[in-house]
Amino acid sequence: MVVSQSSAAMAAMAGKLSLSFGAAALPLQEDVKILGMEMDQGLRFDSHVKTIAKKASHRISALRRMASFLDRKGRLLLYKA
């Protein structure tokens, strides 16, 4: 058996792979979340980085909206929370 590292060969093999645990067939998934980290089939973290960036953006915008109603001590407390 010859193993090729080309992406074309891997793509051709990906459709043929099947995993099972005992008698139960395990479905292949695009992304997997393990210990809080999201990885795709190529072991890349693109989806994880997008998710974290989106969460950070939402939190920063919430801080920005609330900042005008708080004093300096309140803003610092909210930032550290």
C-alpha positions in Angstrom: 0.0 0.0 0.0 1.3 3.4 -1.0 0.3 6.5 1.1 0.1 9.8 -0.8 0.2 13.1 0.9 -1.5 15.0 -1.9 -4.8 16.7 -1.0 -6.4 15.2 -4.1 -5.7 11.7 -2.9 -7.0 12.5 0.6 -10.2 14.0 -0.9 -10.7 10.8 -2.9 -10.2 8.6 0.2 -12.4 10.8 2.4 -15.6 9.6 0.8 -14.6 6.0 1.2 -13.8 6.0 4.9 -16.2 4.5 7.4 -15.8 4.1 11.1 -17.6 1.9 13.5 -17.6 1.2 17.2 -18.8 -2.3 17.8 -21.8 -2.8 15.6 -22.6 1.0 15.5 -21.5 3.0 12.5 -20.0 6.4 13.4 -20.9 9.2 11.0 -18.1 11.5 9.7 -18.4 15.2 10.8 -17.1 18.4 9.3 -16.1 19.9 12.6 -15.5 18.4 16.0 -15.4 20.2 19.4 -12.9 18.6 21.9 -12.1 20.1 25.2 -13.5 23.5 24.1 -11.5 23.5 20.8 -13.2 23.3 17.4 -11.2 21.4 14.7 -12.1 20.4 11.2 -11.1 17.3 9.3 -7.8 18.9 8.3 -7.0 19.7 12.0 -7.3 23.4 11.4 -8.8 25.8 13.9 -10.5 28.2 11.5 -14.0 27.7 12.9 -12.7 28.0 16.5 -11.0 31.3 15.7 -14.2 32.6 14.1 -16.3 31.6 17.0 -13.9 33.2 19.6 -13.7 36.4 17.5 -17.5 36.6 17.3 -17.9 36.2 21.0 -15.2 38.8 21.7 -16.9 41.2 19.3 -20.3 40.8 21.0 -18.8 41.4 24.4 -16.8 44.5 23.3 -19.9 46.0 21.8 -21.8 45.3 25.0 -19.1 47.1 27.0 -19.2 50.0 24.6 -22.9 50.4 25.0 -22.8 50.2 28.8 -19.7 52.3 29.3 -21.4 55.6 29.1 -23.7 54.7 32.0 -20.9 53.6 34.4 -18.1 55.5 36.2 -14.5 54.5 35.8 -14.6 51.9 38.6 -17.8 50.3 37.2 -16.3 50.1 33.7 -13.1 48.5 35.1 -15.2 46.0 37.1 -17.3 45.1 34.0 -14.2 44.7 31.9 -12.6 42.3 34.3 -15.7 40.2 34.8 
